[in-house]
Amino acid sequence: EDKVVQSPLSLVVHEGDTVTLNCSYEVTNFRSLLWYKQEKKAPTFLFMLTSSGIEKKSGRLSSILDKKELSSILNITATQTGDSAIYLCAVDHRYQTGANNLFFGTGTRLTVIP
Amino acid sequence: NAGVTQTPKFRILKIGQSMTLQCTQDMNHNYMYWYRQDPGMGLKLIYYSVGAGITDKGEVPNGYNVSRSTTEDFPLRLELAAPSQTSVYFCASSYFDGAYEQYFGPGTRLTVT
């Protein structure tokens, strides 16, 4: 059975700390892994990773995929209160029809304290 | 561009009632999706569509129906609402299939009592 597991489930840090969020997966016909940030409402896209070992960066956020370990990490440096959100990891999930769709983990809730 | 819009934002239904959640996108995306998100959980795919006239079941389709008569609209129908359908519903769209960035609507919070 396909699955995506994120850890930790929740995390509380102080502003300025660096955090690492983890995502491990088991899915058929893997093509890519995506990270989304969810604040109060809709998820917003952060990164898509397809190749192992290549880091994607956007400001203080970065992510890398390890296909051998079937995992990815999302790093946030110098955290700010605006980083408080649920971070969702999603992986391709192939349905019986052959179409690819996203299979989401339960998310990591990050709280940044001033 | 408005992106992905959903109506209503909130709704309370009684058990056994029916309703339609509306979703519209103006990005000319071929792919559209309906997800539900229960408290403390990730998103689960209900139905998806790869183009007008083509729909298929996702992970949790029971109790729902969809249609896709145009590229822009992808309504989700709940028949005979049950408390287990209390959730937040998100519509999303993407230019290509699920491996690509999906754009999400603001969500509909549905309570069935």
Interface residues (C-beta under 8 A of the other chain):
Chain A: V4 R31 S32 L34 K41 A42 P43 T44 F45 M48 L88 A90 D92 H93 Y95 T97 A99 N100 N101 L102 F103 F104 G105 T106 G107
Chain B: Y33 Y35 G40 M41 G42 L43 K44 L45 Y48 V50 D56 K57 G58 E59 F90 D97 G98 A99 Y100 E101 Q102 Y103 F104 G105 P106 G107
